Amino acid sequence: MALRLLYLIFLQLVGRLALLGRSSAAAKDVELLVLRHEVAVLRRTNPRPRPD
């Protein structure tokens, strides 16, 4: 379990370092794409309620 925690922390650090290497506009574009993907996944998994 500790090894998995270290692995996840390492992934977060590498991701942050990758964002630092990009320009701020590119980082914002990537964040927007990730958020749009997350919203799309949530919309697929949670259907809209039907009005009665």
C-alpha positions as CSV (number, residue, x, y, z in Angstrom):
1,M,0.0,0.0,0.0
2,A,2.9,2.4,0.8
3,L,4.4,1.6,-2.6
4,R,1.2,2.5,-4.4
5,L,1.0,5.8,-2.4
6,L,4.6,6.6,-3.4
7,Y,3.8,5.8,-7.0
8,L,0.7,8.1,-7.0
9,I,2.7,10.9,-5.4
10,F,5.4,10.4,-8.0
11,L,2.9,10.7,-10.8
12,Q,1.5,13.9,-9.4
13,L,4.9,15.4,-9.2
14,V,5.8,14.4,-12.7
15,G,2.5,15.8,-14.0
16,R,3.2,19.1,-12.2
17,L,6.7,19.3,-13.6
18,A,5.3,18.7,-17.1
19,L,2.9,21.6,-16.6
20,L,5.7,23.9,-15.5
21,G,7.6,23.2,-18.7
22,R,4.7,24.4,-20.9
23,S,3.6,27.9,-21.5
24,S,0.7,29.2,-19.4
25,A,-1.6,29.2,-22.4
26,A,-0.8,25.6,-23.3
27,A,-1.4,24.6,-19.6
28,K,-4.8,26.2,-19.6
29,D,-5.7,24.5,-22.8
30,V,-4.8,21.1,-21.4
31,E,-6.8,21.8,-18.2
32,L,-9.8,22.8,-20.3
33,L,-9.6,19.6,-22.3
34,V,-9.3,17.5,-19.1
35,L,-12.3,19.2,-17.6
36,R,-14.4,18.8,-20.7
37,H,-13.5,15.1,-20.8
38,E,-14.5,14.7,-17.1
39,V,-17.8,16.4,-17.8
40,A,-18.5,14.2,-20.8
41,V,-17.8,11.1,-18.8
42,L,-20.1,12.2,-16.0
43,R,-22.9,12.9,-18.4
44,R,-22.6,9.4,-19.9
45,T,-22.6,7.7,-16.5
46,N,-25.4,9.8,-15.0
47,P,-28.4,10.0,-17.3
48,R,-30.7,13.1,-17.0
49,P,-33.8,12.7,-15.0
50,R,-37.0,12.5,-17.1
51,P,-39.7,15.0,-16.2
52,D,-42.9,13.3,-15.1
